[in-house]
Amino acid sequence: MSGTTSPFRRRYLANLEHHRLMKFFMASLVALCTLLTACDNTGPTADATSAPRYGPEDLQALLQGAWLREYGDNSVQARRILVLSADGSFAETVRIADAAGQVTAQNHTGTWLYDGTNLKRKYTSMNGKPPSRLNLPFATFEIQLESKNEFTGIDHVHRNRIRYRRVSPETVP
């Protein structure tokens, strides 16, 4: 019996080795967690590098002014100047040029508000005429502020993204 180890002794030694490994693993894990929580995380965070955060009243005030939206493709180019006034009114001037150079200009007016998430516009005049009561035009975009001079609007109904940038009030389309 001197050269062989009993099955109970082998199991005991295997369990003892497993127990020692688990203690080492757990101690290492605790040390790693302690080290990670003790680290000074002074680098930029997602919030520090993302767009500035404003309250709804601040953003409503920030949205006031003139904004330019440019878009198009090979056949049509459009420029829109949207002026949001402090009194809740807006004026929108549109210039559309087709591939042949034909230019169409439009002027729209209405009222606007910011509800804390969406910029909502209700048109009261479309190119100098009141809109049809059966088809009263509204435009609603969720606002994502890129900076105080640029925002993206998301139209969840039509699945459309638009980008506006602040311009001088004297800018023409």
GROMACS elastic network, one bead per residue, 0.5 to 0.9 nm:
[ bonds ]
;  ai    aj funct       b0    kb
    1     4     6  0.55855   500
    1     5     6  0.76179   500
    1     6     6  0.86385   500
    2     5     6  0.78384   500
    5     8     6  0.82342   500
    5     9     6  0.63296   500
    5    10     6  0.65835   500
    6     9     6  0.52046   500
    6    10     6  0.63613   500
    6    11     6  0.87467   500
    7    10     6  0.51013   500
    7    11     6  0.61803   500
    7    12     6  0.85313   500
    8    11     6  0.51431   500
    8    12     6  0.60627   500
    8    13     6  0.86229   500
    9    13     6  0.61343   500
    9    14     6  0.85467   500
   10    13     6  0.51592   500
   10    14     6  0.61042   500
   10    15     6  0.85721   500
   11    14     6  0.50439   500
   11    15     6  0.60634   500
   11    16     6  0.84494   500
   12    15     6  0.51845   500
   12    16     6  0.60830   500
   12    17     6  0.86620   500
   13    17     6  0.61624   500
   13    18     6  0.85651   500
   14    17     6  0.51451   500
   14    18     6  0.61406   500
   14    19     6  0.85312   500
   15    19     6  0.59789   500
   15    20     6  0.85684   500
   16    19     6  0.50270   500
   16    20     6  0.62247   500
   16    21     6  0.86912   500
   17    20     6  0.50977   500
   17    21     6  0.62388   500
   17    22     6  0.86396   500
   18    21     6  0.51231   500
   18    22     6  0.61626   500
   18    23     6  0.86518   500
   19    22     6  0.51252   500
   19    23     6  0.62082   500
   19    24     6  0.86548   500
   20    23     6  0.51698   500
   20    24     6  0.62421   500
   20    25     6  0.86220   500
   21    24     6  0.50836   500
   21    25     6  0.60555   500
   21    26     6  0.85584   500
   22    26     6  0.59868   500
   22    27     6  0.84029   500
   23    26     6  0.51716   500
   23    27     6  0.60116   500
   23    28     6  0.84637   500
   24    27     6  0.51727   500
   24    28     6  0.60881   500
   24    29     6  0.85664   500
   25    28     6  0.51111   500
   25    29     6  0.61167   500
   25    30     6  0.86707   500
   26    30     6  0.61273   500
   26    31     6  0.85136   500
   27    30     6  0.51800   500
   27    31     6  0.61469   500
   27    32     6  0.86013   500
   28    31     6  0.50749   500
   28    32     6  0.61160   500
   28    33     6  0.86358   500
   29    32     6  0.50929   500
   29    33     6  0.61797   500
   29    34     6  0.85541   500
   30    33     6  0.51566   500
   30    34     6  0.60941   500
   30    35     6  0.85191   500
   31    34     6  0.51044   500
   31    35     6  0.60832   500
   31    36     6  0.86079   500
   32    35     6  0.50460   500
   32    36     6  0.61315   500
   32    37     6  0.86635   500
   33    36     6  0.51082   500
   33    37     6  0.61812   500
   33    38     6  0.84755   500
   34    37     6  0.53099   500
   34    38     6  0.60430   500
   34    39     6  0.86590   500
   35    38     6  0.51409   500
   35    39     6  0.62477   500
   36    39     6  0.53657   500
   36    40     6  0.88052   500
   37    40     6  0.81555   500
   38    41     6  0.88683   500
   40    43     6  0.86575   500
   41    44     6  0.84415   500
   41    45     6  0.88690   500
   42    45     6  0.83589   500
   44    47     6  0.79642   500
   44    48     6  0.57435   500
   44    49     6  0.65807   500
   45    48     6  0.51030   500
   45    49     6  0.64464   500
   45    50     6  0.85939   500
   46    49     6  0.54135   500
   46    50     6  0.59932   500
   47    50     6  0.52012   500
   47    51     6  0.77962   500
   47    52     6  0.83207   500
   47    53     6  0.88898   500
   48    51     6  0.81373   500
   48    52     6  0.82545   500
   49    52     6  0.84879   500
   50    53     6  0.86118   500
   50   146     6  0.81357   500
   51   144     6  0.84420   500
   51   145     6  0.63607   500
   51   146     6  0.52692   500
   51   147     6  0.59524   500
   51   148     6  0.88446   500
   52   145     6  0.75154   500
   52   146     6  0.77178   500
   52   147     6  0.67251   500
   52   148     6  0.80766   500
   53    59     6  0.88636   500
   53   145     6  0.83194   500
   54    57     6  0.80077   500
   54    58     6  0.57199   500
   54    59     6  0.57430   500
   55    58     6  0.51728   500
   55    59     6  0.60867   500
   55    60     6  0.85637   500
   55   116     6  0.76792   500
   56    59     6  0.51068   500
   56    60     6  0.60464   500
   56    61     6  0.86310   500
   56   114     6  0.74423   500
   56   115     6  0.71910   500
   56   117     6  0.78138   500
   57    60     6  0.50798   500
   57    61     6  0.62905   500
   57    62     6  0.85384   500
   57   114     6  0.85144   500
   57   116     6  0.78861   500
   58    61     6  0.52105   500
   58    62     6  0.60692   500
   58    63     6  0.86520   500
   59    63     6  0.59963   500
   59    64     6  0.87718   500
   59   114     6  0.80060   500
   59   116     6  0.80103   500
   59   145     6  0.87381   500
   59   148     6  0.89424   500
   60    63     6  0.52232   500
   60    64     6  0.68249   500
   60    86     6  0.87893   500
   60   113     6  0.76110   500
   60   114     6  0.58058   500
   60   115     6  0.84824   500
   60   116     6  0.81461   500
   60   119     6  0.88014   500
   61    64     6  0.55271   500
   61    65     6  0.89331   500
   61    86     6  0.74276   500
   62    65     6  0.78880   500
   62   148     6  0.69339   500
   62   149     6  0.87794   500
   63    66     6  0.85421   500
   63    67     6  0.87105   500
   63    84     6  0.69198   500
   63    85     6  0.88154   500
   63   114     6  0.86212   500
   63   148     6  0.83836   500
   63   149     6  0.89421   500
   63   166     6  0.89927   500
   64    67     6  0.88954   500
   64    83     6  0.72883   500
   64    85     6  0.55336   500
   64    86     6  0.60942   500
   65    82     6  0.81085   500
   65    83     6  0.54210   500
   65    84     6  0.52578   500
   65    85     6  0.63909   500
   65    86     6  0.83243   500
   65   166     6  0.74236   500
   65   167     6  0.80754   500
   65   168     6  0.81643   500
   65   169     6  0.69442   500
   66    81     6  0.66272   500
   66    82     6  0.56454   500
   66    84     6  0.64708   500
   66    85     6  0.86952   500
   66   165     6  0.84639   500
   66   166     6  0.58558   500
   66   167     6  0.55452   500
   66   168     6  0.62663   500
   66   169     6  0.52090   500
   66   170     6  0.85211   500
   66   171     6  0.81287   500
   67    80     6  0.79995   500
   67    81     6  0.55935   500
   67    82     6  0.50920   500
   67    83     6  0.62599   500
   67    84     6  0.81510   500
   67   149     6  0.85928   500
   67   150     6  0.84093   500
   67   164     6  0.57762   500
   67   165     6  0.53524   500
   67   167     6  0.54945   500
   67   168     6  0.81117   500
   67   169     6  0.82830   500
   68    79     6  0.69958   500
   68    80     6  0.56620   500
   68    82     6  0.64383   500
   68    83     6  0.89135   500
   68   163     6  0.83789   500
   68   164     6  0.53243   500
   68   165     6  0.53599   500
   68   166     6  0.62767   500
   68   167     6  0.63033   500
   68   171     6  0.84767   500
   68   173     6  0.80616   500
   69    78     6  0.81168   500
   69    79     6  0.57469   500
   69    80     6  0.51035   500
   69    81     6  0.65923   500
   69    82     6  0.80234   500
   69   162     6  0.75729   500
   69   163     6  0.61717   500
   69   165     6  0.68112   500
   70    77     6  0.76150   500
   70    78     6  0.57733   500
   70    80     6  0.64703   500
   70    81     6  0.89430   500
   70   163     6  0.80571   500
   70   164     6  0.79212   500
   71    76     6  0.85175   500
   71    77     6  0.60221   500
   71    78     6  0.54480   500
   71    79     6  0.66914   500
   71    80     6  0.88171   500
   71   162     6  0.87281   500
   72    75     6  0.75652   500
   72    76     6  0.53417   500
   72    78     6  0.58434   500
   72    79     6  0.87153   500
   73    76     6  0.55491   500
   73    77     6  0.63306   500
   74    77     6  0.76995   500
   74    98     6  0.86069   500
   74    99     6  0.69900   500
   75    97     6  0.84346   500
   75    98     6  0.55784   500
   75   100     6  0.82688   500
   76    96     6  0.68936   500
   76    97     6  0.56818   500
   76    99     6  0.59266   500
   77    95     6  0.82574   500
   77    96     6  0.57661   500
   77    97     6  0.52755   500
   77    98     6  0.64116   500
   77    99     6  0.81548   500
   78    94     6  0.70955   500
   78    95     6  0.56396   500
   78    97     6  0.63785   500
   78    98     6  0.87167   500
   78   173     6  0.83602   500
   79    93     6  0.82455   500
   79    94     6  0.58037   500
   79    95     6  0.53339   500
   79    96     6  0.66322   500
   79    97     6  0.89267   500
   79   172     6  0.88743   500
   79   173     6  0.53200   500
   80    92     6  0.67092   500
   80    93     6  0.56914   500
   80    95     6  0.65452   500
   80    96     6  0.86970   500
   80   172     6  0.87610   500
   80   173     6  0.60006   500
   81    91     6  0.80777   500
   81    92     6  0.55678   500
   81    93     6  0.52194   500
   81    94     6  0.65201   500
   81    95     6  0.88567   500
   81   167     6  0.85593   500
   81   169     6  0.88536   500
   81   171     6  0.75939   500
   81   172     6  0.70977   500
   81   173     6  0.60488   500
   82    90     6  0.70125   500
   82    91     6  0.59340   500
   82    93     6  0.66526   500
   82    94     6  0.86751   500
   82   164     6  0.88961   500
   83    89     6  0.84653   500
   83    90     6  0.54561   500
   83    91     6  0.52697   500
   83    92     6  0.63112   500
   83    93     6  0.86472   500
   83   169     6  0.74801   500
   84    87     6  0.85743   500
   84    88     6  0.71248   500
   84    89     6  0.63341   500
   84    91     6  0.69142   500
   84    92     6  0.87567   500
   84   111     6  0.86541   500
   84   112     6  0.73501   500
   85    88     6  0.56645   500
   85    89     6  0.53824   500
   85    90     6  0.58003   500
   85    91     6  0.83282   500
   85   112     6  0.85468   500
   86    89     6  0.73142   500
   87    90     6  0.87806   500
   87   111     6  0.87582   500
   88   110     6  0.85651   500
   88   111     6  0.54889   500
   88   112     6  0.52436   500
   88   113     6  0.63284   500
   89   109     6  0.73948   500
   89   110     6  0.56784   500
   89   112     6  0.57885   500
   89   113     6  0.86127   500
   89   121     6  0.89095   500
   90   108     6  0.83018   500
   90   109     6  0.55872   500
   90   110     6  0.53950   500
   90   111     6  0.55943   500
   90   112     6  0.63694   500
   90   121     6  0.80215   500
   90   123     6  0.87455   500
   91   107     6  0.73068   500
   91   108     6  0.57827   500
   91   110     6  0.67281   500
   91   111     6  0.86291   500
   92   106     6  0.81074   500
   92   107     6  0.57605   500
   92   108     6  0.50212   500
   92   109     6  0.61431   500
   92   110     6  0.87084   500
   93   105     6  0.73798   500
   93   106     6  0.58382   500
   93   108     6  0.64512   500
   93   109     6  0.88086   500
   93   172     6  0.80294   500
   93   173     6  0.67631   500
   94   104     6  0.80314   500
   94   105     6  0.55585   500
   94   106     6  0.50032   500
   94   107     6  0.63213   500
   94   108     6  0.82815   500
   94   173     6  0.62948   500
   95   103     6  0.68279   500
   95   104     6  0.58056   500
   95   106     6  0.66119   500
   95   172     6  0.89387   500
   95   173     6  0.56112   500
   96   102     6  0.81568   500
   96   103     6  0.55598   500
   96   104     6  0.51128   500
   96   105     6  0.63975   500
   96   106     6  0.84694   500
   96   173     6  0.88871   500
   97   100     6  0.79500   500
   97   101     6  0.57725   500
   97   102     6  0.55457   500
   97   104     6  0.64333   500
   97   105     6  0.88591   500
   98   101     6  0.53676   500
   98   102     6  0.54809   500
   98   103     6  0.66729   500
   98   104     6  0.85971   500
   99   102     6  0.74226   500
  100   103     6  0.89347   500
  105   127     6  0.86561   500
  105   173     6  0.88324   500
  106   126     6  0.78297   500
  106   127     6  0.53153   500
  106   128     6  0.85851   500
  107   125     6  0.81798   500
  107   126     6  0.66302   500
  107   128     6  0.67901   500
  108   123     6  0.70238   500
  108   124     6  0.77693   500
  108   125     6  0.53989   500
  108   127     6  0.52651   500
  108   128     6  0.68614   500
  108   129     6  0.87197   500
  109   122     6  0.84670   500
  109   123     6  0.58370   500
  109   124     6  0.58711   500
  109   125     6  0.50963   500
  109   126     6  0.68257   500
  109   127     6  0.82481   500
  109   128     6  0.82902   500
  110   121     6  0.68824   500
  110   122     6  0.54952   500
  110   125     6  0.63620   500
  110   126     6  0.88024   500
  111   120     6  0.83406   500
  111   121     6  0.57647   500
  111   122     6  0.53775   500
  111   123     6  0.66405   500
  111   124     6  0.73730   500
  112   119     6  0.71606   500
  112   120     6  0.55108   500
  112   122     6  0.63586   500
  112   123     6  0.87283   500
  113   118     6  0.82199   500
  113   119     6  0.59893   500
  113   120     6  0.54185   500
  113   121     6  0.67542   500
  114   117     6  0.69104   500
  114   118     6  0.56727   500
  114   120     6  0.62076   500
  114   121     6  0.89425   500
  114   143     6  0.89843   500
  115   118     6  0.56391   500
  115   119     6  0.68694   500
  115   120     6  0.77837   500
  116   119     6  0.82559   500
  116   143     6  0.88719   500
  117   141     6  0.84064   500
  117   142     6  0.56455   500
  117   143     6  0.61888   500
  117   144     6  0.85348   500
  118   140     6  0.63020   500
  118   141     6  0.52601   500
  118   143     6  0.56300   500
  118   153     6  0.83820   500
  118   154     6  0.88205   500
  119   139     6  0.80138   500
  119   140     6  0.57105   500
  119   141     6  0.53296   500
  119   142     6  0.62947   500
  119   143     6  0.64312   500
  119   153     6  0.81042   500
  120   138     6  0.72313   500
  120   139     6  0.57944   500
  120   141     6  0.66143   500
  120   142     6  0.87146   500
  121   137     6  0.84444   500
  121   138     6  0.55778   500
  121   139     6  0.50544   500
  121   140     6  0.63477   500
  121   141     6  0.89049   500
  122   136     6  0.78538   500
  122   137     6  0.62476   500
  122   139     6  0.66133   500
  122   140     6  0.87813   500
  123   126     6  0.68649   500
  123   130     6  0.83403   500
  123   131     6  0.74347   500
  123   136     6  0.72572   500
  123   137     6  0.56266   500
  123   138     6  0.61864   500
  123   139     6  0.81998   500
  124   129     6  0.82316   500
  124   130     6  0.57756   500
  124   131     6  0.64944   500
  124   136     6  0.82227   500
  124   137     6  0.82385   500
  125   128     6  0.55240   500
  125   129     6  0.51453   500
  125   131     6  0.60690   500
  126   129     6  0.52452   500
  126   130     6  0.60324   500
  126   131     6  0.59947   500
  126   137     6  0.89554   500
  127   130     6  0.83344   500
  130   133     6  0.85591   500
  131   134     6  0.84485   500
  131   135     6  0.70557   500
  131   136     6  0.59269   500
  131   137     6  0.72481   500
  132   135     6  0.52382   500
  132   136     6  0.58669   500
  132   137     6  0.85266   500
  133   136     6  0.53884   500
  139   155     6  0.82795   500
  140   153     6  0.85084   500
  140   154     6  0.82612   500
  140   155     6  0.64388   500
  140   156     6  0.85698   500
  140   157     6  0.87927   500
  141   152     6  0.86118   500
  141   156     6  0.74735   500
  141   161     6  0.85878   500
  141   162     6  0.87071   500
  142   152     6  0.80691   500
  142   153     6  0.53324   500
  142   155     6  0.65842   500
  142   156     6  0.78693   500
  143   151     6  0.66656   500
  143   152     6  0.59321   500
  143   154     6  0.66481   500
  144   150     6  0.89818   500
  144   151     6  0.56561   500
  144   152     6  0.51580   500
  144   153     6  0.63190   500
  144   154     6  0.79354   500
  145   148     6  0.69897   500
  145   149     6  0.84025   500
  145   150     6  0.64128   500
  145   152     6  0.63664   500
  145   153     6  0.86109   500
  146   149     6  0.76395   500
  146   150     6  0.53861   500
  146   151     6  0.50403   500
  146   152     6  0.69906   500
  147   150     6  0.51800   500
  147   151     6  0.67408   500
  148   151     6  0.77834   500
  148   166     6  0.81936   500
  149   164     6  0.83829   500
  149   165     6  0.56022   500
  149   167     6  0.81676   500
  150   163     6  0.73311   500
  150   164     6  0.57088   500
  150   166     6  0.60743   500
  151   162     6  0.84555   500
  151   163     6  0.58832   500
  151   164     6  0.55011   500
  151   165     6  0.65297   500
  151   166     6  0.87001   500
  152   161     6  0.67881   500
  152   162     6  0.56024   500
  152   164     6  0.63497   500
  152   165     6  0.88268   500
  153   160     6  0.82072   500
  153   161     6  0.56828   500
  153   162     6  0.51053   500
  153   163     6  0.62249   500
  153   164     6  0.78786   500
  154   157     6  0.89397   500
  154   158     6  0.89737   500
  154   159     6  0.72532   500
  154   160     6  0.59313   500
  154   162     6  0.65319   500
  154   163     6  0.89297   500
  155   158     6  0.57404   500
  155   159     6  0.54788   500
  155   160     6  0.50288   500
  155   161     6  0.62582   500
  155   162     6  0.81224   500
  156   160     6  0.68536   500
  156   161     6  0.86819   500
  157   160     6  0.79217   500
  166   169     6  0.89978   500
  167   170     6  0.81874   500
  167   171     6  0.65907   500
  168   171     6  0.54843   500
  169   172     6  0.84268   500
